Structures are given as structure tokens and as C-alpha cells.
């Protein structure tokens, strides 16, 4: 009988392969669990801020100097 066909060696190699496959599978599962836990976001502390937003930028309106003067004049008339 050749060395490759030795029953004891084949059995040991088979057990080793099964153990290795199980270890690889366990590593994959742990990695997926870690990634899953990283993706969880705790949204309990978030509050909405004022202003109109488009995407992530806040939209601010800027008045021209002429418009500012007109608004100031209108405020003086109200008082």
C-alpha cells in the first residue's frame, strides 16, 4: 500500500480539513457579526435643527445691501 493511500493518514487529513473548514466558517460569522454591530446607529440623542436643508447643506438667504436698507426702512416705519 502506498503512503498516500494509508487509511490512518487519510482519516487524520480528513479530520484536519473538517476542523479547518469549521474555523474558517466561525471566523466569517464573527466578522459578519462585527460588521453588523458597527452598522447599528443609536438615533436616540439626535435632535432636528432649524433651517431649511437640502441634503446636508443648510440653505441660507443673503440679502443685498439695497434689500437690507429697504427692510431697515420698513422696520423704522413700523415703530
C-alpha positions as CSV (number, residue, x, y, z in Angstrom):
1,X,0.0,0.0,0.0
2,X,1.3,3.4,-0.9
3,X,1.8,6.3,1.6
4,X,-0.9,8.3,0.0
5,X,-3.5,5.6,0.4
6,X,-2.7,4.9,4.1
7,X,-6.1,4.8,6.0
8,X,-4.8,6.4,9.2
9,X,-3.2,9.3,7.2
10,X,-6.4,9.9,5.2
11,X,-8.5,9.9,8.3
12,X,-6.3,12.4,10.1
13,X,-6.2,14.6,7.0
14,X,-10.0,14.5,6.7
15,X,-10.4,15.5,10.4
16,X,-7.9,18.3,9.9
17,X,-9.7,19.6,6.8
18,X,-13.1,19.5,8.7
19,X,-11.6,21.4,11.6
20,X,-10.0,24.0,9.3
21,X,-13.3,24.5,7.5
22,X,-15.1,24.9,10.8
23,X,-12.6,27.5,11.9
24,X,-12.9,29.5,8.7
25,X,-16.7,29.4,9.0
26,X,-16.5,30.6,12.6
27,X,-14.2,33.5,11.5
28,X,-16.6,34.5,8.8
29,X,-19.5,34.5,11.2
30,X,-17.6,36.6,13.8
31,X,-16.6,39.1,11.1
32,X,-20.1,39.4,9.8
33,X,-21.4,39.9,13.3
34,X,-18.8,42.6,14.0
35,X,-19.7,44.4,10.8
36,X,-23.4,44.2,11.6
37,X,-22.8,45.7,15.1
38,X,-20.8,48.5,13.5
39,X,-23.7,49.4,11.3
40,X,-26.1,49.9,14.1
41,X,-26.7,53.6,14.8
42,X,-28.2,54.9,18.0
43,X,-30.5,57.7,17.0
44,X,-32.0,58.4,20.4
45,X,-29.8,61.5,21.0
46,X,-30.4,63.2,17.7
47,X,-32.5,66.4,17.6
48,X,-33.6,68.3,14.5
49,X,-32.0,71.7,14.0
50,X,-33.9,74.6,12.4
51,X,-33.5,75.9,8.9
52,X,-34.3,74.6,5.5
53,X,-31.9,71.9,4.5
54,X,-31.1,70.4,1.1
55,X,-29.1,67.3,1.5
56,X,-26.5,68.1,4.2
57,X,-26.1,71.8,3.5
58,X,-28.1,74.5,5.2
59,X,-29.9,76.9,2.9
60,X,-29.3,80.5,3.9
61,X,-30.7,83.5,2.2
62,X,-28.5,86.5,1.8
63,X,-29.9,90.0,1.4
64,X,-28.3,92.5,-0.9
65,X,-27.4,95.9,0.6
66,X,-30.4,97.5,-1.2
67,X,-32.8,94.9,0.3
68,X,-31.2,95.4,3.8
69,X,-31.8,99.2,3.5
70,X,-35.4,98.7,2.4
71,X,-36.0,96.2,5.3
72,X,-34.5,98.7,7.8
73,X,-36.6,101.5,6.4
74,X,-39.7,99.3,6.7
75,X,-38.8,98.5,10.3
76,X,-38.5,102.2,11.2
77,X,-41.9,102.9,9.7
78,X,-43.5,100.2,11.9
79,X,-42.1,101.8,15.1
